[in-house]
Amino acid sequence: MINWQEQITINHEVCHGKPHITGTQVMVSVILDNLAEGLTFEEIVKDYPALTLENIKAAVAYAAQLTNRKELQIFDENNSSFSQNLSSQAEIESTFMTLAQQWREETRGVSSTNQMSMHPAYQQIIGMGEAVIPVLLRELERKSGRWFWALKSISREDPVSSEYRGNTKEMTKAWLEWGRQRGYQW
């Protein structure tokens, strides 16, 4: 099997901390999505000139190993070791649901966005960082909460144009499109 560790990196400042091909901003998930859509290795390399056939093989090897293990050891570009735990998404989901329920119960009847966003449970959700973004996008899509402030705080971006501020439908559309463009799945 190919040694994917030499070609795949995780750097919290590149690709939102997602696994990507070293020296590029092409996430492993993008390669796998293209393969799932039926593109050949050669077609992907043609569409992403920064990639090589070996990079595509490394992405497949990485995915194959993920399906065989609960936890993989990965090194970021500074050779700092950390684990990507597959159960962590379930933990993130569980923590989010607990905090969101607390937030909803304790802010029922509050109309001030500032007051709602400063609630300790909401702030703890923001403190969960980028890992909670897919959950926030899913909740936004389900229309179950005011997550714009959290998304903006975590991502340090705001895809909503000034003309749509205050228009929940358009703000939701802008954030969901932002998430799709950055490869988030929810």
ZARO-759677 format. One record per atom (N, C-alpha, C, O, CB): x negated, y negated, z; residue in three letters. Coordinates in steps of 0.1 Angstrom, whole numbers, padded with zeros to 4 digits, always signed. Each point is the difference from the previous one (the first is absolute). Glycine has a CB too. Layout:
XYZala ...
END
This chain:
-0008+0012+0000met +0008-0012+0000met -0009-0012+0000met -0011-0001+0006met +0030+0013+0006met -0014-0023-0019ile -0008-0012-0001ile -0001-0007+0014ile +0009+0001+0008ile -0001-0004-0032ile -0019-0004+0026asn -0002-0007+0013asn +0006-0014-0001asn -0006-0009-0005asn -0015+0022+0009asn +0034-0014+0000trp +0007-0013-0001trp -0006-0010+0009trp +0002-0012-0003trp +0019+0024-0003trp -0027-0009+0017gln -0005-0009+0010gln -0010-0010-0006gln -0001-0012+0004gln +0004+0029+0013gln -0010-0013-0028glu -0009-0009-0007glu +0007-0011-0008glu -0007-0010-0004glu -0010+0029+0004glu +0029-0017-0003gln +0007-0008-0010gln +0012-0008+0005gln +0006-0008-0006gln -0014+0023-0011gln +0013-0011+0029ile +0012-0006+0006ile -0004-0007+0013ile -0007+0006+0009ile +0022+0012-0020ile -0010-0030+0012thr -0003-0008+0012thr +0013-0006+0006thr +0010-0002-0007thr -0033-0003-0003thr +0022+0002+0023ile +0010-0007+0006ile -0006-0012+0007ile -0009+0001+0008ile +0024+0019-0004ile -0011-0032-0008asn -0005-0012+0006asn +0012-0009+0003asn +0008-0002-0009asn -0030+0003-0004asn +0024-0005+0025his +0012-0007+0004his +0002-0013-0007his +0011-0006+0001his -0013+0017+0021his -0008-0016-0029glu +0001-0013-0007glu +0002+0002-0015glu +0001-0009-0008glu -0016-0001+0025glu +0016+0023-0021val +0002+0003-0015val +0012+0009-0001val +0001+0010+0007val -0026-0012-0012val +0034-0001-0004cys +0012+0008-0002cys +0008+0003+0012cys +0005+0011+0002cys -0018-0001-0021cys +0014-0020+0028his +0008+0001+0012his -0004+0013+0009his +0008+0005+0006his +0010-0016-0018his -0031+0014+0011gly -0005+0011+0008gly +0003+0014-0005gly -0002+0010+0007gly +0004-0025+0012gly +0004+0015-0031lys +0003+0013-0007lys -0012+0006-0006lys -0009-0007-0004lys +0033-0001+0000lys -0024+0022+0003pro -0011+0006-0007pro -0001-0005-0014pro +0010+0000-0007pro -0008+0021+0022pro -0014-0024-0020his -0002-0005-0014his -0013+0005-0005his -0009+0004+0008his +0023-0025-0003his -0016+0020-0018ile -0012+0004-0006ile -0011-0010+0004ile +0002-0012-0002ile +0010+0023-0017ile -0023-0007+0024thr -0011-0008+0005thr -0004-0010-0011thr -0002+0004-0012thr -0006+0014+0027thr +0007-0031-0012gly -0005-0010-0009gly +0011-0006-0009gly -0002-0008-0009gly -0020+0019+0009gly +0035-0006+0002thr +0011-0005-0008thr +0011-0003+0010thr -0001+0001+0012thr -0005+0013-0032thr +0017-0019+0014gln +0012-0002+0008gln +0011+0009-0005gln +0012-0003+0001gln -0018-0021+0003gln +0002+0035-0009val +0010+0010-0005val +0002+0010+0011val -0009+0008+0004val +0002-0011-0028val +0020+0003+0029met +0003+0009+0011met +0002+0014-0005met +0004+0003-0011met +0007-0022+0023met -0014+0029-0004val +0001+0014-0003val +0015+0003-0003val +0003+0007-0009val -0022-0001+0024val +0028-0013-0008ser +0015+0002-0003ser +0004-0004-0014ser +0008+0006-0006ser -0004-0010+0031ser -0011-0006-0030val +0003-0005-0014val -0004+0011-0010val +0007+0003-0009val -0011-0027+0016val -0008+0030-0004ile -0005+0011-0009ile +0010+0012+0001ile +0004+0005-0011ile -0028-0013+0014ile +0028+0011+0009leu +0009+0012+0001leu +0014-0003-0006leu +0006+0009-0006leu -0019-0003+0027leu +0017-0018-0019asp +0013-0004-0006asp +0000+0001-0015asp +0009+0005-0007asp -0005-0020+0026asp -0015+0011-0025asn -0002+0001-0015asn +0000+0014-0004asn +0006+0004-0010asn -0019-0025+0010asn +0006+0030+0007leu +0000+0014-0003leu +0014+0006+0001leu +0004+0008-0008leu -0028-0006+0016leu +0031-0006+0003ala +0013+0005+0002ala +0010-0004-0012ala +0009+0007-0003ala -0013-0008+0028ala +0001-0010-0031glu +0008-0005-0011glu -0004+0007-0013glu +0006-0002-0010glu -0004-0020+0021glu -0012+0030-0010gly -0004+0008-0012gly -0012-0005-0008gly -0003+0005-0011gly +0026+0001+0010gly -0029-0017+0006leu -0012-0005-0007leu -0012+0010+0001leu -0001+0007+0011leu +0009-0031-0007leu -0016+0025-0014thr -0012+0008+0001thr -0011-0007+0007thr +0001-0013+0002thr +0005+0025-0023thr -0017-0005+0025phe -0011-0007+0006phe -0005-0011-0009phe -0003-0011+0004phe -0003+0032+0008phe +0004-0017-0025glu -0005-0009-0010glu +0009-0013-0002glu -0006-0011-0001glu -0005+0031-0011glu +0024-0018+0013glu +0009-0012-0002glu -0002-0009+0012glu +0001-0012-0001glu +0015+0026-0012glu -0017-0008+0025ile -0002-0009+0012ile -0013-0007-0001ile -0001-0012+0003ile +0014+0028+0011ile -0024-0010-0018val -0013-0007-0001val +0001-0011-0011val -0006-0011+0002val -0006+0032+0004val +0020-0019-0016lys +0002-0010-0011lys +0008-0012+0006lys -0004-0011-0003lys +0004+0029-0015lys +0010-0015+0027asp +0008-0011+0006asp -0008-0007+0011asp +0003-0012+0002asp +0018+0025-0008asp -0030-0006+0012tyr -0008-0006+0011tyr -0015+0002-0003tyr -0006+0009+0004tyr +0025-0004+0013tyr -0024-0015-0025pro -0014+0002-0005pro -0010+0001+0011pro -0011+0005-0002pro +0018-0018-0017pro -0004+0009+0031ala -0010+0001+0011ala -0001+0014+0005ala -0010+0003+0008ala +0015-0026-0001ala +0004+0032-0011leu +0000+0014+0004leu -0008+0009-0009leu -0001-0003-0012leu +0023-0001+0023leu -0027+0015-0006thr -0006+0011-0008thr +0009+0013+0002thr +0008+0000+0009thr -0032-0011-0007thr +0021+0021-0010leu +0007+0012+0001leu -0003+0006+0014leu +0008+0007+0006leu -0009-0003-0031leu -0012-0006+0030glu -0003+0006+0013glu +0008-0007+0011glu +0003+0006+0010glu -0026-0002-0018glu +0026-0017+0006asn +0009-0007+0010asn +0014+0007+0001asn +0005+0001+0011asn -0018-0023-0015asn +0018+0025-0008ile +0013+0006+0000ile +0000+0014+0007ile +0009+0003+0008ile -0004-0015-0030ile -0016+0019+0019lys -0001+0013+0007lys -0002-0001+0015lys +0006+0008+0007lys -0017+0001-0028lys +0004-0019+0025ala -0001-0003+0014ala +0013-0003+0007ala +0003+0004+0011ala -0026-0013-0015ala +0031+0001-0003ala +0014-0003+0005ala +0008+0012+0002ala +0007+0002+0010ala -0008-0024-0021ala +0000+0031+0001val +0008+0013+0001val -0006+0009+0011val +0008+0006+0008val -0003-0007-0032val -0018+0001+0026ala -0006+0008+0010ala +0004-0005+0014ala +0002+0007+0009ala -0022-0002-0024ala +0020-0019+0016tyr +0004-0006+0013tyr +0014+0004+0003tyr +0003+0004+0012tyr -0018-0024-0017tyr +0024+0019-0005ala +0014+0004+0003ala +0002+0015+0003ala +0008+0003+0009ala -0001-0021-0025ala -0015+0026+0010ala +0000+0014+0003ala -0004+0003+0014ala +0006+0008+0007ala -0011-0003-0031ala -0005-0012+0028gln -0005+0002+0014gln +0010-0005+0010gln +0001+0006+0011gln -0025-0007-0019gln +0031-0010+0005leu +0010-0005+0009leu +0011+0010+0002leu +0005+0001+0012leu -0010-0024-0020leu +0008+0031-0002thr +0011+0009+0002thr -0004+0012+0008thr +0008+0008+0005thr +0001-0015-0026thr -0022+0009+0023asn -0006+0011+0008asn -0003-0003+0014asn -0003+0009+0008asn -0006+0000-0029asn +0009-0022+0025arg -0005-0004+0013arg +0010-0009+0006arg +0007-0008-0007arg -0031+0012+0001arg +0024-0004+0019lys +0008-0010+0008lys -0008-0014+0000lys +0006-0010+0000lys +0005+0029+0014lys -0024-0018-0013glu -0008-0012+0002glu -0012+0001-0008glu -0007+0011-0001glu +0016-0014+0024glu -0013-0008-0030leu -0012+0000-0008leu -0009-0011+0006leu +0005-0010+0005leu +0007+0018-0026leu -0025-0006+0021gln -0010-0010+0004gln -0004-0008-0012gln -0004+0006-0010gln -0004+0009+0029gln +0009-0028-0019ile -0003-0008-0011ile -0009-0011+0005ile +0000-0004+0012ile +0022+0008-0024ile -0031-0009+0003phe -0009-0011+0004phe +0003-0012-0008phe +0002+0001-0012phe -0020+0016+0018phe +0018-0028+0000asp +0002-0013-0007asp -0013-0004-0007asp -0010+0007+0002asp +0029-0014+0014asp -0019-0004-0023glu -0011-0005-0007glu -0012-0003+0009glu -0011-0001-0004glu +0026-0007-0013glu -0012+0006+0030asn -0011-0003+0010asn -0005+0013+0007asn -0007-0001+0010asn +0016-0022-0007asn -0004+0034-0008asn -0003+0014+0006asn +0005+0001+0014asn -0005+0008+0008asn -0015-0007-0023asn +0031-0009+0018ser +0006+0002+0013ser +0010+0011-0002ser +0008+0000-0009ser -0011-0024+0016ser +0003+0034+0002ser +0009+0011-0001ser +0014-0003+0007ser +0000-0006+0011ser -0020+0021-0011ser +0030-0011-0006phe +0013+0000+0006phe +0009+0011-0006phe -0003+0005-0011phe +0001-0030+0016phe +0013+0029+0002ser +0008+0010-0005ser +0013-0005-0006ser +0005-0010+0004ser -0015+0025+0013ser +0014-0008-0028gln +0013-0003-0005gln +0009+0012+0003gln -0001+0010-0006gln -0009-0025-0013gln +0018+0013+0029asn +0008+0010+0005asn +0014+0001-0006asn +0007-0010+0000asn -0019+0008+0022asn +0015+0013-0028leu +0013+0001-0007leu +0012-0002+0009leu +0010-0004-0004leu -0021+0019-0012leu +0010-0011+0029ser +0011-0002+0009ser +0001-0014+0004ser +0010-0004+0006ser -0013+0027+0002ser -0007-0032-0011ser +0001-0014+0005ser +0012-0007-0007ser +0005-0009+0007ser -0030+0009-0004ser +0029+0004-0015gln +0012-0007-0006gln +0012+0003+0009gln +0009-0009+0001gln -0019+0011-0024gln +0011+0010+0027ala +0012+0004+0009ala -0001-0008+0013ala +0011-0004+0005ala -0010+0027-0015ala -0013-0025+0015glu -0001-0007+0013glu +0003-0015-0003glu +0007-0006+0009glu -0025+0022-0001glu +0014-0021-0019ile +0003-0014-0003ile +0015-0002-0001ile +0006-0009+0005ile -0028+0007-0018ile +0028+0011+0006glu +0015+0000-0002glu +0007+0000+0013glu +0009-0008+0003glu -0011+0020-0025glu -0002-0003+0031ser +0006+0002+0013ser -0002-0013+0009ser +0010-0005+0006ser -0014+0030-0008ser -0008-0030+0002thr -0003-0012+0007thr +0008-0012-0005thr +0006-0007+0008thr -0029+0016-0003thr +0024-0010-0018phe +0008-0011-0006phe +0014+0001+0004phe +0006-0010+0004phe -0022+0010-0023phe +0022+0012+0017met +0014+0002+0003met +0003-0004+0015met +0011-0006+0003met -0009+0024-0021met -0010-0014+0027thr +0002-0003+0014thr -0001-0015+0002thr +0009-0006+0007thr -0019+0028+0000thr +0000-0028-0012leu -0002-0015+0002leu +0012-0007-0007leu +0005-0010+0005leu -0030+0013-0004leu +0029+0001-0013ala +0010-0007-0008ala +0013+0001+0008ala +0008-0010+0000ala -0019+0015-0022ala +0014+0007+0028gln +0013+0001+0007gln -0001-0009+0012gln +0010-0007+0003gln -0008+0031-0010gln -0013-0025+0014gln -0001-0009+0012gln +0002-0014-0004gln +0007-0008+0006gln -0023+0024+0005gln +0010-0020-0022trp +0000-0013-0006trp +0015-0004-0003trp +0005-0011+0004trp -0028+0013-0013trp +0030+0007+0002arg +0014-0003-0004arg +0009-0001+0012arg +0008-0009+0001arg -0012+0022-0022arg +0002-0004+0031glu +0008-0001+0012glu -0002-0013+0008glu +0009-0006+0005glu -0009+0031-0004glu -0013-0029+0000glu -0003-0011+0009glu +0001-0013-0007glu +0000-0011+0006glu -0015+0026+0006glu +0017-0015-0026thr +0002-0013-0007thr +0014-0001-0006thr +0003-0009-0007thr -0027+0008+0002thr +0033+0010+0009arg +0014+0000-0005arg +0006-0014+0005arg -0001-0003+0012arg +0003+0029-0011arg +0004-0033-0010gly +0006-0013+0003gly -0010-0011-0001gly +0004-0012+0001gly +0011+0024+0014gly -0028-0010-0018val -0010-0011-0002val +0000-0003-0015val -0001+0009-0008val -0013-0001+0028val +0016-0021-0023ser +0000-0004-0014ser -0013-0007-0004ser -0002-0001-0012ser +0026-0002+0014ser -0033-0001+0007ser -0012-0006-0004ser -0010+0010-0005ser -0004+0009+0007ser +0008-0027+0011ser -0009+0016-0030thr -0010+0009-0006thr -0013-0001+0008thr -0006+0010+0003thr +0017-0013-0026thr -0014-0009+0028asn -0012-0001+0008asn +0001+0008+0013asn -0010+0007+0003asn +0006-0030-0013asn +0015+0022+0017gln +0002+0007+0012gln +0000+0015-0002gln -0006+0007+0008gln +0019-0027+0001gln -0007+0024-0020met +0001+0015-0003met -0014+0005-0003met -0004+0011+0004met +0027-0013-0013met -0031-0006+0001ser -0013+0004-0004ser -0011+0000+0011ser -0010+0007-0001ser +0016-0015-0022ser -0003+0000+0033met -0009+0000+0011met +0003+0010+0011met -0008+0001+0010met +0005-0025-0015met +0013+0032+0003his +0004+0010+0010his -0012+0010+0001his -0006+0003-0010his +0031-0006+0005his -0028+0007+0017pro -0012+0009+0002pro +0001+0013-0009pro -0011+0004-0005pro +0009-0012+0028pro +0013+0014-0025ala +0001+0012-0008ala -0003-0003-0015ala -0007+0008-0006ala +0024+0002+0022ala -0012-0021-0020tyr -0003-0005-0014tyr -0015-0002-0002tyr -0006+0003-0010tyr +0029-0013+0008tyr -0029+0003+0012gln -0014-0002+0000gln -0008+0012+0000gln -0011+0001-0006gln +0015-0023+0018gln +0001+0033-0005gln -0007+0012+0001gln +0000+0007-0014gln -0009+0007-0004gln +0015-0004+0028gln +0006-0005-0031ile +0001+0006-0014ile -0011-0007-0009ile -0006+0007-0007ile +0031-0002+0011ile -0026-0018-0003ile -0010-0007-0007ile -0014+0005+0003ile -0008+0002-0008ile +0023-0022+0007ile -0017+0023+0014gly -0013+0005+0005gly -0003+0014-0006gly -0012+0004+0001gly +0015-0018+0019gly +0007+0021-0025met -0003+0013-0006met -0008-0001-0013met -0006+0009-0004met +0027-0001+0014met -0021-0020-0015gly -0009-0003-0012gly +0006+0006-0013gly +0011+0003-0001gly -0030-0003+0016gly +0010+0001-0025glu +0003+0004-0013glu +0007+0014-0001glu +0008+0002-0010glu -0027-0016+0002glu +0016+0022+0017ala +0006+0014+0000ala +0016-0001+0000ala +0006+0010-0004ala -0027-0001+0015ala +0026-0019-0005val +0015-0001+0001val +0007-0007-0012val +0012+0000-0001val -0016-0001+0026val -0004-0004-0034ile +0006-0007-0011ile +0009+0009-0008ile +0011-0005-0003ile -0032-0009+0001ile +0018+0026-0002pro +0010+0008-0007pro +0013+0002+0008pro +0011+0000-0006pro -0030+0012-0005pro +0019-0011+0024val +0012+0001+0008val +0008-0013-0001val +0012+0001-0001val -0024+0016+0016val +0005-0028-0014leu +0007-0013+0000leu +0006-0002-0014leu +0011-0005-0001leu -0027-0004+0017leu +0009+0013-0027leu +0006-0001-0013leu +0013+0009-0001leu +0010-0005-0006leu -0033-0001-0004leu +0022+0018+0015arg +0011+0009-0001arg +0012-0007+0008arg +0012+0001-0005arg -0027+0019+0003arg +0012-0025+0014glu +0011-0006+0008glu +0006-0012-0007glu +0012-0003+0001glu -0024+0011+0020glu +0003-0016-0027leu +0005-0011-0008leu +0009+0004-0011leu +0010-0006-0003leu -0031-0006+0008leu +0017+0023-0012glu +0008+0005-0011glu +0014+0004+0005glu +0010-0001-0007glu -0031+0008-0005glu +0021-0001+0024arg +0013+0005+0006arg +0008-0012+0007arg +0011+0003+0005arg -0022+0019-0001arg +0005-0034-0005lys +0007-0011+0006lys +0002+0001+0015lys +0010-0003+0005lys +0001-0001-0027lys -0021+0010+0029ser +0001+0002+0014ser -0010-0008+0009ser -0007+0006+0008ser +0016+0017-0014ser -0009-0035+0004gly -0009-0008+0008gly -0006-0012-0007gly -0001-0001-0012gly -0003+0021+0025gly -0001-0029-0005arg -0007-0012-0005arg -0015+0003+0001arg -0006-0003+0010arg +0025-0013-0003arg -0024+0021-0018trp -0014+0005+0000trp -0009-0010-0008trp -0012+0003-0001trp +0020+0021+0004trp -0003-0035-0008phe -0008-0009-0008phe -0012-0005+0008phe -0012+0000-0005phe +0032-0006-0009phe -0017+0001+0026trp -0011-0006+0008trp -0011+0011+0003trp -0012-0003-0001trp +0029-0013+0011trp -0013+0028-0006ala -0009+0010+0003ala -0009+0003-0013ala -0012+0002+0001ala +0028+0008+0016ala -0010-0008-0028leu -0007+0003-0013leu -0010-0011-0003leu -0011+0002-0003leu +0031+0011-0005leu -0016-0026+0010lys -0008-0011-0003lys -0012+0000+0010lys -0011-0003-0004lys +0031-0010-0005lys -0017+0015+0022ser -0011+0000+0010ser -0010+0011-0002ser -0012-0002+0001ser +0029-0007+0015ser -0012+0021-0020ile -0009+0011-0002ile -0009-0001-0012ile -0012+0002+0000ile +0028+0013+0012ile -0009-0018-0023ser -0006-0001-0013ser -0008-0012-0003ser -0009-0001-0008ser +0027+0015+0000ser -0015-0025+0015arg -0005-0013-0002arg +0002-0005-0014arg -0007-0007-0006arg -0010+0012+0023arg +0029-0001-0022glu +0004-0004-0014glu +0015-0004+0001glu +0007+0004+0010glu -0024+0011-0021glu +0022-0022+0001asp +0014-0003+0000asp +0004-0001-0015asp -0003-0010-0007asp +0002-0003+0029asp +0007+0024-0027pro +0003+0000-0014pro +0013-0007-0004pro +0004-0001-0011pro -0015+0023+0010pro +0018-0028+0011val +0012-0007-0002val -0002-0014-0005val -0007-0008+0007val +0018+0022+0011val -0007-0018-0030ser -0001-0013-0005ser +0008-0010+0008ser +0011+0004+0006ser -0016+0005-0029ser +0001-0021+0024ser +0007-0010+0008ser +0015-0002-0003ser +0008-0003+0009ser -0030-0009-0007ser +0025+0014-0015glu +0014-0001-0004glu +0009+0010+0006glu +0013-0002+0001glu -0021-0008-0022glu +0003+0022+0026tyr +0008+0010+0005tyr -0001+0001+0015tyr +0006+0010+0006tyr -0010+0002-0027tyr -0003-0021+0028arg +0000+0001+0015arg +0014-0002+0005arg +0007-0009-0004arg -0031+0000+0004arg +0027+0018+0009gly +0014+0000+0006gly +0010+0008-0007gly +0011+0003+0005gly -0017-0025+0003gly +0002+0027-0020asn +0009+0008-0008asn -0004+0015+0002asn -0009+0005-0006asn +0012-0023-0012asn +0004+0024+0028thr -0004+0014+0004thr -0001+0010-0011thr -0010+0007-0001thr +0020-0012+0022thr -0001+0004-0030lys +0000+0010-0012lys -0013-0002-0008lys -0007+0010-0003lys +0032-0010+0003lys -0028-0012-0003glu -0012-0003-0009glu -0013+0002+0008glu -0010+0005-0006glu +0023-0022-0007glu -0013+0014+0026met -0012+0002+0008met -0002+0015+0001met -0012+0005-0001met +0016-0026+0014met +0006+0029-0011thr -0001+0015+0000thr -0006+0005-0013thr -0009+0008+0000thr +0029-0007+0016thr -0014-0006-0027lys -0005+0004-0013lys -0015-0003-0002lys -0007+0009-0005lys +0030-0013-0004lys -0027-0008+0013ala -0014-0004-0001ala -0009+0009+0008ala -0011+0004-0004ala +0018-0027+0000ala -0003+0026+0017trp -0009+0009+0008trp +0000+0014-0005trp -0011+0006+0001trp +0016-0021+0019trp +0006+0020-0025leu +0000+0014-0005leu -0009+0001-0012leu -0007+0010-0002leu +0030-0006+0011leu -0022-0014-0018glu -0009+0000-0012glu -0014-0001+0004glu -0009+0006-0005glu +0027-0017-0008glu -0021+0002+0023trp -0014-0001+0005trp -0005+0013+0005trp -0011+0004-0003trp +0016-0027+0010trp +0003+0031+0001gly -0004+0013+0005gly -0003+0010-0012gly -0009+0007+0001gly +0023-0012+0020gly -0005+0005-0031arg -0002+0009-0011arg -0013-0003-0007arg -0007+0009-0004arg +0032-0007+0001arg -0028-0015+0001gln -0012-0004-0008gln -0012+0004+0008gln -0011+0002-0007gln +0024-0021-0003gln -0012+0020+0023arg -0012+0004+0008arg -0001+0014+0003arg -0008+0005+0007arg +0009-0027+0002arg +0008+0030-0015gly -0001+0014+0001gly +0007+0006+0013gly -0002+0012+0002gly -0019-0013-0016gly +0028-0007+0021tyr +0007+0006+0012tyr +0011+0009-0004tyr +0007-0003-0010tyr -0014-0018+0023tyr +0009+0031-0006gln +0011+0009-0002gln +0008+0001+0013gln -0006+0002+0010gln -0007+0011-0028gln +0026-0013+0016trp +0009+0001+0012trp +0012+0008-0003trp +0008+0002+0009trp -0016-0024-0001trp 
END
